[in-house]
Amino acid sequence: MSVHQAAIEWQRAPNAADAQTYSRNHHALLNGGQTVKVSAGVDFKGDADCADPEQLLLSALGSCHMFTFLAIAEIQGYTVEHYRDTPVGHLEKNAQGRMAITRIELSPAVRFSGDKQPDEAALAKLHASAHRNCFIANTISAAVTVQPSA
């Protein structure tokens, strides 16, 4: 249906925190000329001032869930005024003994306006439908839970 591309670029440089190894810093080049500074997580000799791939995965999942939620809410006649989420991913050994993001928790807080307001059950259905139809959620193998917050 569609093709999506990104580019990453890395150049050897010394690691500022450990002279015995290389810098993990690189750039992700995205649409519109955007450049995101990326590094490994700090636990893996990365730079704390950069995004890490695990954060980018969480952002991708959270954004996809949000876009799907917004589309479904609009189709059902709801007006969403504000949406905020703070996804959390757990990096741990998977069933094969390999390190993986095995669990991701989404905690979306949504504010609606207008006369039509979802009750708790309707909100849960909106999130369940968003999760079921989210492209990224359908792509990854991590267990994803959605716990709406206030």
C-alpha positions in Angstrom: 0.0 0.0 0.0 2.8 2.4 0.8 6.6 2.5 1.3 8.3 4.3 4.1 12.0 5.2 4.3 14.5 6.6 6.6 18.3 6.8 6.6 20.9 6.5 9.3 24.4 7.8 9.1 27.3 7.1 11.5 31.0 8.1 11.3 33.7 6.7 13.5 34.6 9.0 16.4 35.9 8.4 20.0 33.4 7.7 22.7 33.4 10.6 25.1 32.8 8.4 28.1 35.1 5.5 27.2 38.2 6.0 25.1 38.5 2.2 24.5 35.5 2.1 22.2 33.7 4.0 19.5 30.9 6.6 19.7 27.5 5.3 19.3 26.2 8.7 18.1 24.6 8.9 14.7 21.8 10.7 12.8 18.5 9.5 11.6 17.4 11.4 8.5 13.7 11.7 8.2 11.1 13.3 6.0 11.2 17.1 5.5 14.9 17.2 6.2 14.6 16.4 9.8 17.6 15.0 11.5 17.4 13.2 14.9 20.5 12.7 17.0 20.5 9.0 18.0 22.8 7.0 20.2 22.7 3.7 22.1 21.1 3.8 25.5 23.3 5.0 28.3 23.6 1.5 29.7 25.2 0.5 26.3 27.8 3.3 26.2 25.4 5.7 24.5 25.0 9.5 24.8 22.3 10.6 27.3 21.7 13.8 25.2 20.5 11.7 22.2 17.4 9.6 21.6 18.0 5.9 21.7 16.4 3.3 19.4 14.2 2.0 22.2 12.8 5.5 22.7 12.2 5.8 19.0 10.3 2.4 19.0 8.2 3.6 21.9 7.5 6.9 20.1 6.6 5.1 16.9 4.1 2.8 18.7 2.7 5.7 20.8 2.3 7.9 17.7 0.7 5.1 15.7 -1.8 4.3 18.5 -2.6 8.0 18.8 -3.2 8.5 15.1 -5.4 5.4 14.9 -7.3 6.5 18.0 -7.9 10.0 16.6 -9.2 8.6 13.3 -11.6 6.2 15.0 -12.8 8.9 17.5 -13.5 11.3 14.6 -15.4 8.7 12.7 -17.5 8.0 15.8 -18.3 11.7 16.2 -15.9 12.5 19.1 -13.8 15.7 19.2 -10.4 15.1 20.8 -8.8 18.3 22.1 -5.6 16.9 23.7 -3.8 13.6 23.7 -0.7 12.7 25.8 1.0 9.4 26.3 4.2 8.3 28.1 5.0 4.9 26.7 7.2 2.6 28.8 9.2 -0.3 27.3 10.8 -3.1 29.2 14.1 -4.3 27.8 14.7 -7.8 29.1 15.4 -11.4 27.9 12.7 -12.9 25.7 11.7 -16.5 25.6 14.7 -17.3 23.4 17.1 -15.7 25.9 17.8 -12.7 23.7 17.5 -9.1 24.8 14.3 -7.5 23.5 11.7 -5.0 24.3 9.2 -7.6 25.5 6.5 -5.4 27.0 5.3 -1.9 26.2 2.8 0.0 28.3 0.8 2.9 26.8 -0.8 5.3 29.2 -2.8 7.7 27.0 -4.6 10.6 28.6 -7.3 12.0 26.3 -9.4 15.2 26.7 -12.5 15.5 24.6 -14.7 18.6 23.9 -18.2 19.0 22.7 -21.5 17.4 23.7 -20.5 13.9 22.8 -18.3 12.5 25.6 -17.3 8.8 25.8 -18.0 7.0 29.0 -15.4 4.6 30.4 -16.6 1.7 28.4 -16.7 3.7 25.1 -13.2 5.0 25.8 -11.9 1.5 26.4 -13.5 0.4 23.1 -11.9 3.3 21.3 -8.4 2.3 22.7 -9.0 -1.4 21.9 -9.9 -0.6 18.3 -7.0 1.7 18.0 -4.6 -1.0 19.3 -6.1 -3.6 17.0 -5.7 -1.4 14.0 -2.4 0.2 14.8 0.2 -0.7 12.1 3.1 -0.6 14.5 1.4 -2.7 17.1 0.6 -5.2 14.4 4.2 -5.3 13.4 6.0 -5.9 16.7 6.1 -9.0 18.9 6.2 -7.2 22.3 3.1 -7.5 24.5 1.4 -4.1 24.5 -1.0 -3.0 27.2 -3.1 0.2 27.1 -4.1 1.7 30.4 -5.8 5.1 29.8 -4.9 7.7 32.4 -6.7 10.8 33.5 
